[in-house]
């Protein structure tokens, strides 16, 4: 990853699912981060459930926070449900935090 991508990931790690005390990156909710050559960022992410209570607010929070990273021109989040999220997508750190290890 380049320096801008590293800063984007660090910002993503400051955003938490309100029902789970782990950030959305470690939870495995971020499927892809694409940084175009003009520094426009496109993020594919999912939610823990299609009925997630923050389905409206969380993508906007991700867009706003990523767009605030120095060097990012804009950020656009697309919510996807394929593949569906499950706990196996969590990092080892997240599994340890939640007692799955």
Backbone as a ProteinNet text record, in pm:
[ID]
protein_1_A
[PRIMARY]
XXXXXXXXXXXXXXXXXXXXXXXXXXXXXXXXXXXXXXXXXXXXXXXXXXXXXXXXXXXXXXXXXXXXXXXXXXXXXXXXXXXXXXXXXXXXXXXXXXXXX
[TERTIARY]
83.7	0	87.8	36	110.8	71.2	135.6	114.3	-31.1	-93.3	-232.9	-324.9	-303.7	-384.5	-367.1	-245.2	-219.4	-299.1	-301	-375.7	-526.3	-573.7	-716.3	-751.3	-668.8	-693.4	-689.7	-595.2	-589.4	-717.9	-771.8	-898.4	-1012.6	-1015.6	-1121.2	-1117.3	-999.2	-984.8	-1033.1	-1076.3	-1133.2	-1286.1	-1344.4	-1489.9	-1535.8	-1629	-1673.7	-1818.7	-1847.3	-1985.3	-2042.8	-2156.4	-2207.1	-2251.5	-2273.8	-2319.1	-2206.4	-2089.9	-1976.3	-1854.3	-1783.3	-1671.6	-1542.7	-1555.9	-1440.6	-1458.7	-1347.6	-1360.1	-1402.3	-1458.8	-1516.6	-1411.9	-1287.5	-1182.7	-1148.4	-1125.3	-1091.3	-1210	-1332	-1450.3	-1462.7	-1390.7	-1399.3	-1512.8	-1563.4	-1672.7	-1625.1	-1495.6	-1439.9	-1389.3	-1454.2	-1415	-1306.5	-1314.5	-1215.5	-1204.6	-1081.8	-1054.7	-976.8	-1037.1	-971	-939.5	-812.5	-771.1	-736.4	-814.8	-789.6	-668	-611.7	-491.7	-515.5	-641.7	-672.8	-710.7	-685.1	-709	-856.6	-943	-1082.2	-1085.2	-1152.9	-1151.4	-1288.1	-1287.7	-1409.9	-1397.2	-1495.8	-1491.3	-1612.6	-1586.1	-1693.1	-1693.4	-1807.1	-1818	-1951	-1961.8	-2085.3	-2126	-2235.2	-2284.1	-2295.5	-2298.3	-2309	-2441.7	-2540.7	-2673.4	-2741.9	-2822.9	-2896.8	-2991.4	-3031	-3120.3	-3044.6	-2917	-2832.4	-2893.3	-2904.7	-2966.7	-2890	-2763	-2685.5	-2663.8	-2750.1	-2736.3	-2737.8	-2806.6	-2810.6	-2692.5	-2656.9	-2556.1	-2411.7	-2386.6	-2248.4	-2178.6	-2240.9	-2172.1	-2139.3	-2227.1	-2202.8	-2085.2	-2079.5	-1966.9	-1835.7	-1835.9	-1715.3	-1674.5	-1769.5	-1738.9	-1680.4	-1745.3	-1700.1	-1560.3	-1536.5	-1406.6	-1294.8	-1321.6	-1218.5	-1192.1	-1296.6	-1279.9	-1196.8	-1195.4	-1119.4	-970.5	-930.8	-789.4	-713	-602	-520	-479.2	-509	-473.7	-590.4	-695.9	-813.4	-899.8	-935.3	-1020.8	-1168.6	-1210.9	-1349.6	-1354	-1464.4	-1482	-1625.2	-1640.7	-1773.2	-1779.7	-1882.9	-1902.4	-2015.9	-1992.4	-2096.3	-2117.3	-2243.2	-2276.9	-2305.3	-2239.1	-2258.4	-2289.3	-2362.5	-2393.9	-2348.3	-2259.3	-2207.1	-2055.7	-1984.7	-2035.8	-2094.7	-2189.7	-2245.7	-2138	-2144.7	-2048.2	-2074.7	-1966.4	-1977.4	-1852.7	-1853.9	-1746.8	-1609.9	-1605.3	-1477	-1402.2	-1471.9	-1408.6	-1335.1	-1354.2	-1287.9	-1139.4	-1060.2	-917.5	-897.9	-778.4	-745.7	-761.9	-722	-733.4	-879.9	-969.9	-1112.2	-1168.2	-1129.3	-1176.9	-1130	-1006.2	-952.3	-1028.5	-1051.5	-1124.7	-1265.3	-1329.4	-1467.2	-1476.8	-1361.6	-1363	-1386.2	-1362.1	-1379.2	-1254	-1144.6	-1019.6	-983.2
-119	0	124.8	227.8	352.1	433.1	546.6	627.8	674.1	716.3	760.5	645.7	529.3	413.2	379.9	391.3	366.1	463.5	590.9	691	664.7	618.5	585	469.1	365.5	250.7	294.8	379.2	429	503.2	581.2	650.8	550.4	448.5	346.5	276.7	264.4	198.5	285.8	410	495.3	489.9	413.6	406.2	272.5	279.3	158.4	126.5	-2.5	-48.1	-19.4	49.9	88.6	-28.6	-144.4	-259.5	-353.9	-336.5	-425.8	-338.3	-360.6	-272.1	-296.5	-307.3	-329.3	-238.4	-185.8	-96.8	-172.8	-99.2	-162.2	-229.7	-183.5	-246.3	-383.6	-389.7	-517.7	-614.2	-559.5	-645	-712.9	-662.1	-719.2	-660.7	-544.1	-482.4	-409.4	-379.7	-312	-419.2	-428	-528.6	-478.8	-351.1	-298.3	-147.4	-98.5	44.8	69.3	146.9	179.3	328.5	359.7	499	522.8	607.6	641.1	732.9	747.8	830.4	976	1021.9	1159.3	1169	1061.8	1054	1057.6	1017.6	991.8	847.6	827.3	697.5	631.9	504.1	425.6	306	291.1	187.4	96.5	-33.8	-133.3	-184.2	-174	-224.7	-294.8	-367.9	-436.4	-398.8	-453.8	-435.2	-573.3	-577.8	-708.1	-774.7	-694.1	-745.7	-645	-692.2	-597.7	-507.8	-552.7	-475.3	-394.7	-373.1	-299.9	-163.3	-127.4	-0.1	123.2	108.2	222.4	215.8	143.2	127.2	260.8	359.1	491.5	577.7	575.4	668.8	620.8	491.9	442.8	468.8	439.9	471	619.5	705.7	850.5	888.3	829.1	853.9	810.8	693.5	645	742.9	784	879	1008.5	1063.3	1190.6	1180.6	1075.4	1063	1034	948.8	920	1045.1	1118.4	1241.4	1345.6	1337.2	1433.3	1400.1	1282.2	1243.5	1333.3	1387.6	1476.5	1406.8	1469.9	1414.2	1349.2	1315.3	1252.9	1363	1346.4	1444	1422.5	1297.1	1262.8	1116.5	1077.2	937.5	896.1	777.6	724	580.7	551.5	417.7	348.8	224.8	139.9	24.9	6.4	-105	-228	-337	-463.3	-572.9	-672.7	-786	-918	-910.4	-1030.5	-1020	-1100.1	-1208.7	-1155.8	-1229.1	-1187.2	-1190.2	-1093.5	-1088.5	-1201.5	-1258.7	-1348.9	-1332.1	-1389.6	-1364.2	-1412.9	-1500	-1545.6	-1435.3	-1326.3	-1214	-1119.8	-1138.9	-1054.3	-1087.3	-986.4	-1008.3	-1089.8	-1143.3	-1216.2	-1124.5	-998	-899.4	-882.5	-872.1	-855.7	-981.8	-1097.6	-1222.6	-1234.1	-1195.2	-1198.2	-1100.7	-978.8	-875.5	-922.4	-996.1	-1039	-1177.9	-1238.1	-1365.1	-1487.3	-1473.1	-1585.9	-1671.8	-1628	-1706.8	-1746.5
0	0	0	-63.7	-60.3	63.2	79.9	200.3	214.5	104.9	110.9	151.6	93.9	132	279.7	329.4	472	559.3	519.3	597.2	590.4	476.1	462.5	555.4	557.2	645	791.3	826.7	964.7	1001.2	907.9	933	947.6	862	871.4	1007.4	1064.5	1194	1309.8	1281.6	1386.1	1386.9	1293.3	1279.7	1335.9	1430.3	1499	1467.5	1457.1	1451	1589.4	1598.1	1730.2	1817.8	1758	1836.8	1874.3	1811.4	1834.2	1862.1	1971.9	2008.7	1930	1797.4	1709.8	1588.4	1536.7	1421.7	1295.2	1199.3	1080.7	992.1	996.4	916.6	973.4	1103.7	1168	1166.8	1165.1	1156.6	1020.8	922	787.6	705.6	746.4	671.9	546.6	539.7	422.8	326.8	210.7	112.1	17.5	-20.4	-114.3	-99.6	-109.6	-113.9	-242.7	-333.2	-460.4	-461.2	-482.4	-493.3	-639.5	-704.9	-845	-853.6	-972.1	-989.3	-951.3	-955.9	-916.4	-768	-692	-547.3	-507.7	-600.9	-565.6	-514.4	-401.5	-334	-345.7	-381.7	-392.5	-299	-211.2	-108.9	-123.7	-130.7	-122.9	19.6	83.6	220.2	237	344.5	377.5	518.6	561.4	698.2	761.3	892.9	959.4	928.6	889.1	855.4	763.1	667.3	582.8	663.3	781.8	867.9	972.8	949.2	1043.5	1074.5	1203.1	1239.2	1190.5	1153.5	1105.1	953.4	884.6	739.3	665.8	719.9	657	698.3	826.1	876.9	862.5	872.7	870.3	736.3	621.9	495.1	480.6	524.5	518.3	608.5	728	818.3	754	689	621.9	511	428.8	321.4	376.7	478.2	534.9	595	670.9	737.1	637.2	538.8	438.4	353.7	319.7	241.8	317.5	450.1	530.3	538.5	490.9	493.5	397.1	444.7	363.4	233.8	120.9	-10.3	-82.3	-11.2	-73.7	-133.9	-261.4	-329.8	-296.9	-293.1	-259.8	-220.9	-157	-116.6	-145	-201.8	-232.9	-181.7	-102.8	-47.5	-122.2	-158.1	-214.3	-117.4	-74.6	14.2	-71.4	-38.2	-109.5	-7.6	-51	37.7	-21.9	-120.7	-182.3	-184.8	-110.8	-27.2	103.1	159.1	287.9	396.6	487.9	596.8	695.3	748.2	863.2	948.6	1066.2	1162.3	1115.1	1016.2	963.6	888.3	855.3	784.7	879.8	1008.6	1107.8	1114.7	1148.3	1169.1	1296.9	1312.8	1435.7	1556.7	1540.2	1648.3	1691	1593.7	1624	1692.2	1642.2	1702.6	1847	1872	2007.1	2096.8	2047.1	2122.8	2161.8	2070.9	2094.8	2159.3	2188.9	2258.4	2169	2039	1947.8	1939.8	2000.7	2000.4	2141.8
[MASK]
+++++++++++++++++++++++++++++++++++++++++++++++++++++++++++++++++++++++++++++++++++++++++++++++++++++

